[in-house]
Amino acid sequence: MEKQDTLIEKYKEGKKEMMLIFHNKEPKWNETVQAYVLNFNGRVDQASVKNFQLIMSDENYIFMQFGKVAKNDFNMDVQWPLSIFQAFSICLSSIDKKYGCE
């Protein structure tokens, strides 16, 4: 039986042709509020370290965003190629460690 490479092995070897690689959108410095901010287009009301947007290479095309709207309430927006289950799992993993530190 032939050994198959894992995704991480393929990534390390540079075989990324069949992978979708997302990363966090970098926030921009806002002189008015003297802080780094992301534009959530009215979908997020509160600043939080848990807020994020996932992009690929085009910074203007957001595949997923997650942000705080109230003390214990968050919004999640997602589109293809991510499924609702994948997006929800990403959100849970992003807040799990942070809640444990509070």
N, C-alpha and C positions, 0 to 999 in steps of 0.2 A: 504494500500500500504506500502510495506516494505522500510525503509530508506536504501539507499546505501551509503557506505563510499566514500568520495572523495579520489583522489590520495594522497593528502597531509596528510589526516587522516591515510590512509594505511601506508604511509611512516613513520609517527611518531610512529605508533603502531608496526613497524618492519615487516610488511607484504610486503616484497620486492621481493617475489619469481616471480612475473610476471612483474617486472619493469626492465628496462635498465637504469642504473644510470651512467652517464658520469661525468667526472670532468676534469679540466684543467691539462695538463701535467706540472709538476714543471720544471722550467728552471734550468740549471746547471751553476755553476760559471765557467767562462773562464778566466784563468790567463792572456792570451795574450791580450784580449781586456778589461780586468778588469770590466766585466759586466756579468750579467746572460743572457744566450742564450738558444734558442731552435734550433734544427736541422730541417730545412724545406727542406732539400735535393735540394737546388737550386731554390725552388719555390717562395721564398720571398727574396727581395733585401734590404729592409730597416728595421732598428730597429724601433719598435713602441710599445706603451702600448696596442695597439689594436690587436697585433698579439697573436694568441692562437692556441693550439692543444687540441682536446678532445679525451680522452682515457677512458677505463673502468679500469680493474684491471691490464692488461698487458701494461706496459709503452711503449713497442715496437710496439704495434698495434694501430695506430692512425685512428680514425673513421672520423675525420673532422679536417681541419686546415684552418686558415684564417690569411692572412698576407699582409703587405704593400709592394707594388712593385714600386710605384711612389707617387708623392705628393698627388694625389687624386684617386689613383688606387690600388685595392686590388685583391688578388687571393683567391679563396675559393675552396678547394678540399673536397669531401664528398664521403662516401660509405655507403652501406647498414649496418645497418638497418635505417639510417636516409634518408629521402627523400630530394630532392633538395629544396622543399618548406620549410621544417623544418630547413635545414641548412641555407638557405637565411634569414629566420626569426631570427635565433640565431645571425647571423652576423649583421643584422640591429639593433637588440636590444643591441648588444655589442658596436656598434659605436655611437648610438643615444645619449646616456648620455654623452659620452666622447666628441663628437662634441659640445654639448651644453655648455661644460665647457671651451672651447677654446676661 
